[in-house]
């Protein structure tokens, strides 16, 4: 039976790009997930196993990061057009598809002022409550989950022990991102639950302003601040996954990367948990 290749397309999907625009006054964050897809006369690749004109999808990914180094990405559409024009010039390509999803970050406010380098991701946060009664004893816990925060500086991790399996380098200035889950326990006679807003403010402002030496260091500072914000809570348990943003190595392309172009990774991730009580 004879067969023909009637249509084809290939590319790189879910290229995670985080770009930080740094000025002395403030930082701005652009968070994108990008797909690159090429259509064209690639029949020899499929039918004749001839790869001479097959642009590797890894090259597509690297191109996105290299272009991001010198593009401020003030408009996502313009950045996508820049990429499309580049790939359209490759051999055999007849059509280029560049698809980008932008993930929104809102600037945090501390003391009613916009913070220069700390952000919150809107739309995913949830308040939680748990009440347990056993006879005359009642226990009330409140909390929040999916409070997604990011800061572009004032975070470090260094001075840790090393063994034959350690490859992690010291980081004196890194992105710190997490999705906070918090649960706090009220005193048994608590009745004014509006305090949860003050607790959330304490968590957010501490994350933004803390000179972090590790996620553990910041978690404890956030727990202390929550206890100080509300006398009626006896303890707070915090879970902070470390949403790693890895600096992209642009040296193979003859480019530097002064803490501006990152790849956001989902798995694996560090998971930091602790309870802070009075």
Secondary structure, DSSP 8 states (H G I E B T S, - for coil): ---------EEEEEEEEEEEEE-SS-EEEEEEEEEEEEEES-HHHHHS---TT---HHHHHHHHHHHHHH---SSHHHHHHHHHHHHHTSTTEEEEEEEEEE---EEEEETTEEEEEEEEETT--EEEEEEEEETTEEEEEEEEEEEEEEESSSB-B------TT-----BSS--EEEEEEEEEEE-TT---GGGHHHHHHHHHHHHHH--BSSHHHHHHHHHHHHHHH-TTEEEEEEEEEE--EEE---GGGT---SS-EEEE--SS-EEEEEEEE-
